[in-house]
Amino acid sequence: MFRSALEKRRQELINKLIAFDIYKVQHKHLYELTLTQLENAYKSVIARSHAKHVTEANSDHARQAPEA
């Protein structure tokens, strides 16, 4: 049961990374990575995605700010 839960989590992370158009990490196909490597890759993608959205939001806010 524990093994199937780990495999299910691996597959979830692989699917999430594919949704971000990521198919390889450090020259390895996603299915070659360990669960820990997949989790780290996903966390990295989310952090970059969040940083991008924050930067875009700040940029939009600066453009919409009324002149003093």
Contacts in CASP RR format, 6 or more apart in sequence:
PFRMAT RR
TARGET T0000
AUTHOR 0000-0000-0000
METHOD contacts of the structure
MODEL  1
MFRSALEKRRQELINKLIAFDIYKVQHKHLYELTLTQLENAYKSVIARSH
AKHVTEANSDHARQAPEA
6 35 0 8 1.000
9 35 0 8 1.000
10 35 0 8 1.000
10 38 0 8 1.000
13 35 0 8 1.000
13 38 0 8 1.000
13 39 0 8 1.000
13 41 0 8 1.000
13 42 0 8 1.000
14 30 0 8 1.000
14 31 0 8 1.000
14 38 0 8 1.000
16 42 0 8 1.000
17 23 0 8 1.000
17 25 0 8 1.000
17 30 0 8 1.000
17 38 0 8 1.000
17 41 0 8 1.000
17 42 0 8 1.000
17 45 0 8 1.000
18 30 0 8 1.000
20 45 0 8 1.000
20 49 0 8 1.000
22 30 0 8 1.000
22 41 0 8 1.000
22 45 0 8 1.000
23 29 0 8 1.000
23 30 0 8 1.000
24 30 0 8 1.000
25 33 0 8 1.000
25 37 0 8 1.000
25 38 0 8 1.000
25 41 0 8 1.000
30 38 0 8 1.000
30 41 0 8 1.000
33 41 0 8 1.000
END
